[in-house]
Amino acid sequence: MNGLDAQEAVLLILGMLLVTFGVRFAPFGLANRERLWGRYQERVDAALEYVPIAVLTAIIVPTVLVRTPGHIDFSADNHHLWAAVLAFAIARLTANLSLTVLGGLGFYFAARQLL
């Protein structure tokens, strides 16, 4: 077996794209929204409101707390943790996304240089 040539590889990738897209698109794209969820539509909408915060939490928490694999770092020299705490405080107090990002990044880079 010598592997795939370029044309076979492109066809294989396109086939995988169609199958993956079809499986993910079919339940939502082809079904009428009311028929799909029926009387549970309000509950589904309420549950879906939590998806963004759940995804952001799953991305941010490991980045902030895990400095070495298998070790959670709550130490005082964890610059990521302090910047995240400050960004959270700014977000809660001001509800200003730009200020939150600038404050968190500014503190992180300053702490990394100074400490």
C-alpha positions as CSV (number, residue, x, y, z in Angstrom):
1,M,0.0,0.0,0.0
2,N,1.5,3.3,-1.1
3,G,-1.1,5.6,0.4
4,L,-3.5,8.1,-1.3
5,D,-2.7,10.3,-4.2
6,A,-3.7,13.9,-4.2
7,Q,-7.0,13.4,-6.0
8,E,-8.1,10.5,-3.8
9,A,-7.2,12.6,-0.6
10,V,-9.3,15.5,-1.8
11,L,-12.2,13.3,-2.6
12,L,-11.9,11.6,0.8
13,I,-11.9,14.9,2.6
14,L,-14.9,16.2,0.7
15,G,-16.8,13.0,1.4
16,M,-16.0,13.3,5.1
17,L,-17.1,16.9,5.0
18,L,-20.5,16.0,3.4
19,V,-21.2,13.2,5.9
20,T,-20.2,15.3,8.9
21,F,-22.2,18.4,7.8
22,G,-25.2,16.2,6.8
23,V,-25.4,14.5,10.2
24,R,-25.1,17.8,12.1
25,F,-27.4,19.8,9.9
26,A,-30.3,17.4,9.4
27,P,-31.9,17.6,12.8
28,F,-32.0,21.4,12.9
29,G,-32.0,22.5,9.3
30,L,-34.6,20.1,7.9
31,A,-37.1,20.0,10.8
32,N,-39.6,22.7,11.6
33,R,-38.7,24.3,14.9
34,E,-42.1,23.9,16.4
35,R,-42.4,20.3,15.2
36,L,-39.0,19.4,16.4
37,W,-39.4,20.6,20.1
38,G,-43.1,21.0,20.3
39,R,-44.3,21.9,23.8
40,Y,-40.8,21.8,25.2
41,Q,-39.6,24.7,23.1
42,E,-39.5,27.1,26.0
43,R,-37.5,24.7,28.1
44,V,-35.0,24.0,25.3
45,D,-34.5,27.8,24.7
46,A,-33.9,28.3,28.4
47,A,-31.4,25.5,28.6
48,L,-29.6,26.7,25.5
49,E,-29.0,30.1,27.1
50,Y,-26.4,28.4,29.4
51,V,-24.4,27.0,26.5
52,P,-22.1,30.1,26.0
53,I,-21.1,30.3,29.7
54,A,-20.5,26.6,29.9
55,V,-18.3,26.6,26.9
56,L,-16.3,29.7,28.1
57,T,-15.9,28.1,31.5
58,A,-14.6,24.9,30.0
59,I,-12.0,26.9,28.0
60,I,-11.0,29.4,30.6
61,V,-10.7,27.4,33.9
62,P,-8.1,24.9,32.7
63,T,-6.1,27.7,31.1
64,V,-6.1,29.7,34.3
65,L,-5.6,27.0,36.9
66,V,-3.6,24.2,35.2
67,R,0.1,25.4,34.8
68,T,1.6,21.9,34.7
69,P,-0.3,18.8,33.6
70,G,-2.1,17.1,36.5
71,H,-1.6,20.0,38.9
72,I,-4.0,22.8,39.8
73,D,-2.2,26.0,40.7
74,F,-3.9,28.2,43.3
75,S,-0.6,29.8,44.3
76,A,0.1,33.5,44.6
77,D,2.5,33.5,41.7
78,N,-0.1,32.3,39.2
79,H,-0.4,35.4,37.1
80,H,-3.2,33.9,35.0
81,L,-5.4,33.4,38.1
82,W,-4.9,37.0,39.4
83,A,-5.6,38.4,35.9
84,A,-8.8,36.3,35.7
85,V,-10.0,37.4,39.1
86,L,-9.4,41.0,38.2
87,A,-11.1,40.6,34.8
88,F,-14.1,39.0,36.6
89,A,-14.3,41.9,39.1
90,I,-14.1,44.4,36.3
91,A,-16.8,42.6,34.3
92,R,-19.2,42.5,37.3
93,L,-18.6,46.1,38.2
94,T,-18.7,47.7,34.8
95,A,-20.3,45.3,32.3
96,N,-17.9,46.7,29.8
97,L,-16.3,44.0,27.6
98,S,-13.4,46.3,26.3
99,L,-12.5,47.4,29.8
100,T,-12.6,43.8,31.1
101,V,-10.3,42.5,28.4
102,L,-7.9,45.5,28.6
103,G,-7.8,45.3,32.4
104,G,-7.2,41.6,32.5
105,L,-4.5,41.6,29.9
106,G,-2.9,44.7,31.3
107,F,-2.7,43.2,34.7
108,Y,-1.4,39.9,33.4
109,F,1.5,41.5,31.4
110,A,2.3,43.9,34.2
111,A,2.4,41.1,36.8
112,R,4.5,38.9,34.6
113,Q,7.1,41.7,34.2
114,L,7.1,42.8,37.8
115,L,6.8,39.6,39.7
